[in-house]
Amino acid sequence: MSSELVFMMGEFEARFPTDRQYTTNHMWAQQQGGSYRFGFSAYAIRLLQDVYFLDWSVDAQTKVAERQLIGSIESSKAESDLFSPLEGRLTCFNEALLSDPALINVDGYERGWLFEISGQGDAFHAPQEYIEYLVEVWEVAQRTIKGQLH
């Protein structure tokens, strides 16, 4: 694997390969020819923990708007809607995840990718910018997590 940056989530090391870009909704984006492949960042995977269900509300080859609802995910810690990280055509889904969404947990940066979209990827963040963003949101996340425990 390429070089990585590390962000500490308490005791947990979240690792971020530097060969891709990142979004503020905690996905990675990696250019694949004329499209981008997306998956969850290590930060998202750690907060979700044990993903066990994934469902898509749009079909492949659908035009999507940025922030359009495209599916949902369930894990041991959360149920969450999934939104498109950019405008374009959602060209394909990782079909392997429909039968085994645990691939997200064990290999989130490779076999656990989610979908591909063809479009302009000009709003993504470089790895270091994403780490700086995490520093800001981690404080809020910790307060939320601690609030849920009391």
C-alpha positions as CSV (number, residue, x, y, z in Angstrom):
1,M,0.0,0.0,0.0
2,S,1.1,3.6,-0.5
3,S,2.2,5.9,2.3
4,E,-0.3,6.7,5.0
5,L,-1.2,9.4,7.4
6,V,-2.4,8.5,10.9
7,F,-5.1,10.2,13.0
8,M,-5.6,9.1,16.6
9,M,-9.2,8.4,17.6
10,G,-8.5,8.0,21.3
11,E,-6.5,4.7,21.4
12,F,-7.4,3.7,17.9
13,E,-5.1,4.6,14.9
14,A,-7.1,5.6,11.8
15,R,-4.9,5.2,8.8
16,F,-5.4,7.1,5.6
17,P,-3.6,6.2,2.3
18,T,-2.2,9.2,0.6
19,D,-2.9,7.8,-2.9
20,R,-6.5,9.1,-2.8
21,Q,-8.6,12.1,-1.8
22,Y,-11.2,12.4,0.9
23,T,-14.7,14.0,1.4
24,T,-16.2,15.7,4.5
25,N,-18.8,12.9,4.6
26,H,-15.9,10.6,5.5
27,M,-15.4,8.8,2.2
28,W,-12.3,8.3,0.2
29,A,-12.2,9.0,-3.6
30,Q,-9.7,7.4,-6.0
31,Q,-9.7,8.3,-9.7
32,Q,-10.4,5.3,-12.0
33,G,-10.0,6.6,-15.5
34,G,-13.0,9.0,-16.1
35,S,-14.7,8.1,-12.8
36,Y,-14.1,8.0,-9.1
37,R,-14.3,5.0,-6.8
38,F,-15.6,5.7,-3.3
39,G,-15.4,3.9,0.0
40,F,-15.6,4.7,3.7
41,S,-12.5,6.3,5.4
42,A,-11.0,4.5,8.4
43,Y,-12.6,7.3,10.6
44,A,-16.1,6.3,9.3
45,I,-15.5,2.6,9.6
46,R,-14.3,3.0,13.2
47,L,-17.4,5.1,14.2
48,L,-19.8,2.7,12.4
49,Q,-18.1,-0.5,13.6
50,D,-19.3,-3.9,12.3
51,V,-21.3,-3.0,9.2
52,Y,-23.8,-5.7,8.5
53,F,-26.4,-4.3,6.1
54,L,-26.1,-2.1,3.0
55,D,-29.0,-1.1,0.6
56,W,-29.0,1.2,-2.4
57,S,-32.0,3.4,-3.3
58,V,-30.8,4.2,-6.9
59,D,-29.8,1.9,-9.7
60,A,-26.4,1.8,-11.5
61,Q,-26.2,4.3,-14.5
62,T,-28.4,6.8,-12.6
63,K,-27.6,10.5,-12.7
64,V,-27.1,11.7,-9.2
65,A,-26.8,15.2,-7.6
66,E,-24.2,16.0,-5.0
67,R,-25.7,15.1,-1.6
68,Q,-28.5,13.1,-3.1
69,L,-29.7,10.2,-1.0
70,I,-28.4,7.0,-2.7
71,G,-28.7,4.3,0.0
72,S,-28.5,3.4,3.6
73,I,-26.2,1.4,5.9
74,E,-26.6,-0.4,9.2
75,S,-24.0,-1.3,11.7
76,S,-23.7,-2.3,15.3
77,K,-23.4,1.4,16.3
78,A,-25.5,3.3,13.8
79,E,-28.1,3.4,11.0
80,S,-27.2,6.0,8.4
81,D,-28.3,7.3,5.1
82,L,-25.7,7.5,2.3
83,F,-25.4,10.5,0.1
84,S,-23.6,11.0,-3.2
85,P,-20.3,12.9,-2.7
86,L,-20.5,14.5,-6.1
87,E,-22.8,15.2,-9.1
88,G,-22.5,12.8,-12.0
89,R,-23.5,9.3,-13.2
90,L,-23.3,6.5,-10.6
91,T,-21.8,3.9,-12.9
92,C,-21.6,0.8,-10.7
93,F,-21.8,-0.6,-7.2
94,N,-19.5,-3.0,-5.5
95,E,-21.8,-6.0,-5.9
96,A,-19.7,-8.1,-3.5
97,L,-20.9,-5.9,-0.6
98,L,-24.5,-6.8,-1.1
99,S,-23.8,-10.4,-0.1
100,D,-21.0,-9.6,2.3
101,P,-21.0,-6.0,3.6
102,A,-18.4,-7.1,6.2
103,L,-15.7,-6.4,3.5
104,I,-16.1,-2.8,4.5
105,N,-14.9,-3.6,8.0
106,V,-12.0,-5.8,7.0
107,D,-10.7,-4.2,3.8
108,G,-12.3,-0.7,3.5
109,Y,-9.6,0.7,1.2
110,E,-9.6,-2.1,-1.3
111,R,-12.3,-4.9,-1.6
112,G,-14.7,-2.9,0.6
113,W,-15.2,0.0,-1.9
114,L,-18.8,1.2,-2.3
115,F,-19.5,2.6,-5.7
116,E,-18.1,4.5,-8.7
117,I,-19.4,7.9,-10.1
118,S,-18.3,9.6,-13.3
119,G,-18.1,13.3,-12.7
120,Q,-15.9,16.3,-11.7
121,G,-13.9,15.5,-8.6
122,D,-12.8,19.0,-7.8
123,A,-14.3,19.4,-4.3
124,F,-12.3,16.6,-2.6
125,H,-9.6,17.2,0.1
126,A,-6.0,16.1,0.0
127,P,-5.1,13.6,2.8
128,Q,-3.5,16.3,5.0
129,E,-6.5,18.6,4.6
130,Y,-8.8,15.7,5.6
131,I,-6.7,15.1,8.7
132,E,-7.0,18.8,9.7
133,Y,-10.8,18.5,9.2
134,L,-10.8,15.4,11.5
135,V,-9.0,17.3,14.2
136,E,-12.0,19.8,14.2
137,V,-14.8,17.2,14.1
138,W,-13.2,14.7,16.5
139,E,-13.8,17.1,19.4
140,V,-17.5,17.1,18.6
141,A,-17.6,13.4,18.0
142,Q,-16.0,12.7,21.4
143,R,-18.6,14.9,23.2
144,T,-21.4,13.1,21.4
145,I,-20.0,9.7,22.2
146,K,-19.5,10.6,25.9
147,G,-23.0,12.1,26.0
148,Q,-24.5,8.8,24.8
149,L,-22.7,6.9,27.5
150,H,-24.2,8.9,30.4
